């Protein structure tokens, strides 16, 4: 009750200033929430692109060559890169 009485006893200019500050804080909070939402969408889109690329790489993969000579050649070429 004392708190309500305190706010009722304040002047109009003080109440207006407090309302403006509260509104500003609400706007900042909404902007932060929107930014986080946009970042989450961006991250999900990036994950989807990476998943699609991985899936395409798997689909384009060549079958494993079981020949030991070819495997040695492939490993030696890989190490030279």
matplotlib code that plots the C-alpha trace (Angstrom):
import matplotlib.pyplot as plt

x = [0.0, 2.8, 4.3, 1.0, 0.7, 4.2, 3.6, 0.3, 2.0, 4.6, 4.3, 3.0, 6.4, 8.1, 5.4, 5.8, 9.6, 9.2, 6.7, 9.2, 12.0, 9.8, 8.8, 12.4, 13.4, 10.5, 11.7, 15.2, 14.0, 11.9, 14.9, 17.1, 14.5, 14.1, 17.8, 18.1, 15.2, 16.9, 20.2, 18.5, 16.9, 20.3, 21.9, 19.2, 19.6, 23.4, 22.9, 20.5, 23.1, 25.8, 23.5, 22.6, 26.3, 27.2, 24.3, 25.5, 29.0, 27.9, 25.8, 28.7, 31.2, 33.0, 32.9, 35.9, 38.6, 39.9, 43.1, 46.1, 48.3, 45.6, 45.1, 48.8, 48.9, 45.9, 47.4, 50.7, 49.0, 46.8, 49.9, 51.5, 48.8]
y = [0.0, 2.4, 1.7, 2.6, 5.7, 6.6, 6.4, 8.3, 11.1, 11.6, 14.5, 14.1, 14.9, 12.2, 9.7, 10.6, 10.1, 6.7, 5.6, 6.7, 4.8, 1.7, 2.0, 2.3, -0.8, -2.7, -1.7, -2.7, -6.1, -6.7, -5.7, -8.2, -11.0, -10.3, -10.3, -13.7, -15.0, -13.9, -15.5, -18.8, -18.8, -18.0, -20.9, -23.4, -22.3, -22.9, -26.3, -27.2, -26.2, -28.2, -31.2, -30.9, -30.7, -33.7, -35.7, -34.7, -35.7, -39.1, -39.6, -38.6, -40.8, -43.5, -47.1, -48.2, -49.8, -52.9, -53.2, -52.6, -51.0, -48.5, -47.7, -47.1, -44.8, -42.9, -42.5, -41.3, -38.7, -37.5, -36.9, -34.8, -32.2]
z = [0.0, 0.8, -2.7, -4.4, -2.3, -3.2, -6.9, -6.6, -4.8, -7.5, -9.9, -13.4, -15.0, -12.9, -13.8, -17.5, -17.2, -15.5, -18.2, -20.9, -19.3, -18.9, -22.6, -23.7, -21.7, -23.3, -26.8, -26.0, -24.7, -27.8, -30.1, -28.2, -28.5, -32.3, -32.8, -31.0, -33.1, -36.3, -35.2, -34.4, -37.9, -39.4, -37.5, -38.5, -42.1, -41.9, -40.3, -43.1, -45.8, -44.0, -43.8, -47.5, -48.5, -46.3, -47.9, -51.4, -50.5, -49.3, -52.4, -54.7, -52.8, -54.7, -53.5, -51.4, -53.4, -51.5, -53.5, -51.1, -53.8, -54.7, -51.0, -50.5, -53.5, -52.3, -48.8, -50.1, -52.3, -49.4, -47.2, -49.9, -50.0]

ax = plt.figure().add_subplot(projection="3d")
ax.plot(x, y, z, "-o")
ax.set_aspect("equal")
plt.show()
